Amino acid sequence: MLITFSSKAGADILMLSQHAQPIMRMIGKISDQNIPERGVFTPEQLVDAIFALEQAIADEKPPQEPDEDDPDTIKPDALSLPVALRQRAQPLLDLMRRSQKAGVPLSWEAGSGW
């Protein structure tokens, strides 16, 4: 399922629900596996949500790099490397900051954005 995050402060952000769920849990909008069909962050709620997401990014452990000195180590290609939370959440975090600064809500809607 596709989740569309929207705000008057910037362009829409599209995210697969499997990637949005952990982020939504970190920022306190959901407590289980299901993302509600629609929801909103008020500008006041964005302050705590931004802080929580920034904290989660700061607490994230960096991925373990392969030992380059070991000749038996196979270096993985770029497509097989995991995407860090910092990379995945950055567009949404930027929209959250813009929305909070502009004093406008940020909403989401589940379903196809097409």
SULWOLIN-V157364 format. One record per residue. RES is the residue in three letters. NEAR is the number of other C-alpha atoms within 10 Angstrom. Layout:
res:RES near:NEAR
res:RES near:NEAR
//
This chain:
res:MET near:11
res:LEU near:17
res:ILE near:23
res:THR near:20
res:PHE near:22
res:SER near:21
res:SER near:20
res:LYS near:15
res:ALA near:18
res:GLY near:14
res:ALA near:11
res:ASP near:18
res:ILE near:16
res:LEU near:19
res:MET near:20
res:LEU near:14
res:SER near:19
res:GLN near:14
res:HIS near:14
res:ALA near:19
res:GLN near:19
res:PRO near:16
res:ILE near:21
res:MET near:19
res:ARG near:16
res:MET near:17
res:ILE near:20
res:GLY near:14
res:LYS near:17
res:ILE near:15
res:SER near:13
res:ASP near:10
res:GLN near:12
res:ASN near:12
res:ILE near:20
res:PRO near:11
res:GLU near:10
res:ARG near:13
res:GLY near:14
res:VAL near:16
res:PHE near:19
res:THR near:15
res:PRO near:19
res:GLU near:12
res:GLN near:16
res:LEU near:23
res:VAL near:15
res:ASP near:13
res:ALA near:22
res:ILE near:18
res:PHE near:13
res:ALA near:16
res:LEU near:23
res:GLU near:18
res:GLN near:13
res:ALA near:16
res:ILE near:16
res:ALA near:12
res:ASP near:9
res:GLU near:12
res:LYS near:10
res:PRO near:10
res:PRO near:10
res:GLN near:6
res:GLU near:8
res:PRO near:11
res:ASP near:11
res:GLU near:10
res:ASP near:7
res:ASP near:8
res:PRO near:8
res:ASP near:8
res:THR near:10
res:ILE near:10
res:LYS near:11
res:PRO near:10
res:ASP near:7
res:ALA near:8
res:LEU near:7
res:SER near:7
res:LEU near:9
res:PRO near:8
res:VAL near:12
res:ALA near:13
res:LEU near:18
res:ARG near:16
res:GLN near:9
res:ARG near:14
res:ALA near:18
res:GLN near:14
res:PRO near:15
res:LEU near:21
res:LEU near:18
res:ASP near:14
res:LEU near:21
res:MET near:27
res:ARG near:18
res:ARG near:17
res:SER near:22
res:GLN near:21
res:LYS near:13
res:ALA near:13
res:GLY near:15
res:VAL near:18
res:PRO near:19
res:LEU near:26
res:SER near:17
res:TRP near:20
res:GLU near:18
res:ALA near:19
res:GLY near:14
res:SER near:11
res:GLY near:13
res:TRP near:4
//
